[in-house]
Amino acid sequence: MTRRGEFELIASLFAPLSSEASGALSLTDDAALIDVAPGCELVATIDTLIAGVHFRVDDPPDLVARKALRVNLSDLAAKGARPIGVLQAITLSEATDDPYLEAYARGLGEDLRHFGVPLLGGDTTAHRSPAAAGRGGPFTITIAALGEVPRGQAILRRGARPGELVCVSGTIGDAALGLFALEGRLPPVSPEHYDVLVGRYRLPEPRLALGLRLRGVASACVDLSDGLCADIGHICEVSGVRAELQWHALPISPAAQRRLADDPSLKQLVLGGGDDYELAFTLPIAHRSAVQGLAAQTGIPIAIVGRVRESSGHERDGVTVLGENGEPIQVEKSGYTHV
Amino acid sequence: MTRRGEFELIASLFAPLSSEASGALSLTDDAALIDVAPGCELVATIDTLIAGVHFRVDDPPDLVARKALRVNLSDLAAKGARPIGVLQAITLSEATDDPYLEAYARGLGEDLRHFGVPLLGGDTTAHRSPAAAGRGGPFTITIAALGEVPRGQAILRRGARPGELVCVSGTIGDAALGLFALEGRLPPVSPEHYDVLVGRYRLPEPRLALGLRLRGVASACVDLSDGLCADIGHICEVSGVRAELQWHALPISPAAQRRLADDPSLKQLVLGGGDDYELAFTLPIAHRSAVQGLAAQTGIPIAIVGRVRESSGHERDGVTVLGENGEPIQVEKSGYTHV
């Protein structure tokens, strides 16, 4: 295997991605310097993606990089924050040879430019080769994303109140169906539908523009990483409420609708599967009329999918999904847990 | 193996470590909110530690946590920054059962309190079990540390100028000798010396108080993680200078002196070994008289170990170490590279 040394790797592949930000110090220092705009709070989040767990070992490396960045930007979007930069810690494996890393850095650079976000710093480590004394291990990416939001305006998970509307951006279930398709666990899918679903799994779209516009409008917000019911369940838990969703109101893409027509049990993937990275948020009734405007301004469809209800008093009463006749649909997999 | 689920792990072990910081949102949200003091810049750094690479799999888990925190705080110290919080992403392995993680969290909590730094957020993931479809992998800790420094006052690596003094805090070589002792690669060592050396390897001391006082005094600073010559070499490279150190001026602990008396070839560990996490900095001659005061105020010995010289024009001419008769000592291992 050909592989650059640590310093050469940083200088050749990653330092160019920091060139827009003087505070990144060309990645030649121990730390980065970052200006947070006056009157703003810093918003910080960190997420790890592991080959074979959070992405497939045969996923194209440029898309792996872009996904790792995007899932972190998605966390900032859910807070209504504007991204200001990212730190990246990667641990190389036997599989990450020079061509892999070049493609990875190319994808990362492409997306950093697309979102106007600089690489501020990082760390590059490597697993011991299994052939040597070590145990080896998979390629792992940890990104810490930093953003800013005017003080007091971040949208938290804890603000949902009974009576409010529950809304979801885009369409849901596509990413989980895409993973199933990649794994050969779906009946034959037309090429265009296959591309749509797999594309949604491999390259989520962080809803940054929508997040910014939800400030002062949404009472709580979360990005859908663990699954629709699990993530809205997180809002419920910390807000002390429960949520009632209508199955027929959920936004389902044509590609996903076709899969559901073939196999209704795939409903469970729509409700429990993760990785869509859409925003789910709660909205005071008074802001109901804002929904159409938000969708028009951002070009992202927004669906009203249910209501926030008073807690029943049961611990973790969470999210109920009602079918067409008002009967609750059992959700088998209540979200993805990473441990 | 008994192991808590992701959410239970966070709620029981890590959320208590965030209780001092309201912006950590009890670790129940997607991101943390952080206030940077007016007039200050944010300083951000990230470092990964891998079991079997950066710490030994049999190192006590509470010390592993404390070391992971401290190496990141050390990066902030080198910039003259005050820490304001950390984000932690851990990837669990087969070996990190409940008792391991409880000890880990206990150590982390102890040190966060000690340094007055809150845990602001994190991510908990797990390697696939090798018994399942996955490949497994070692316990991995990535910490992103955030600090603040009055705007324009951060001490960078790039400020060293010819004629300046090169200084080092504490003593050097102990950590590398400690690792050798743990690995059984040293001749018999007295119990007290063994404890000193191993302690320095397992539990470095981030020189935060010294870093704060070096603002406006030091022209460049780095923490010694890769090795004395390698890290001072980083200053040289980005400052466009070289450095000449005097072997006899290097601060060596009694425990290390004893090892060197037994085996002079261990000199190489002092010059090339890493993990001491002392600060090396350059000082304009005009500030020479400040050295004693800095040492007295912080209680940390400071040694003047050499001079900054004009670049010879050779690429990467870096660091020369001169022996007692002025002859250059060959440095075999020019620092630890993590790839």
Interface residues (C-beta under 8 A of the other chain):
Chain A: R3 R4 G5 E6 F7 L9 G23 L25 S26 T28 D29 D30 A31 A32 L33 I34 D35 V36 P38 E41 L42 V43 A44 T45 I46 D47 T48 I50 G52 V53 H54 D75 L76 A78 K79 A81 G85 L87 Q88 A89 T91 L92 L120 G121 G122 D123 T124 T125 A126 H127 R128 A133 G134 R135 G136 G137 P138 T140 T142 A144 L146 G147 V149 R151 A154 L156 R157 R158 V222 D223 H234 E237 V238 T337 H338 V339
Chain B: R3 R4 G5 E6 F7 L9 G23 L25 T28 D29 D30 A31 A32 L33 I34 D35 V36 P38 E41 L42 V43 A44 T45 I46 D47 T48 I50 G52 V53 H54 D75 L76 A78 K79 A81 G85 L87 Q88 A89 T91 L92 L120 G121 G122 D123 T124 T125 A126 H127 R128 A133 G134 R135 G136 G137 P138 T140 T142 A144 L146 G147 V149 R151 A154 L156 R157 R158 V222 D223 H234 E237 V238 T337 H338 V339
